[in-house]
């Protein structure tokens, strides 16, 4: 959730530095998948705020 509130440029910079190493079998390790999930979080939050 915290990443969803950062600009895409900051997220990309963090990914360049740290990558997306798998921590569990459910870890997102693909950058495109991560950005899609973060966009979904933004959409859900907007619906909650603006109904």
Residue pairs with C-beta under 8 A, 6 or more apart in sequence:
1 41
3 11
3 14
3 34
3 38
4 38
4 41
4 42
4 45
8 35
11 34
11 35
11 38
12 31
15 31
15 34
20 27
20 28
20 29
20 30
20 31
20 34
21 27
21 29
22 29
28 34
28 37
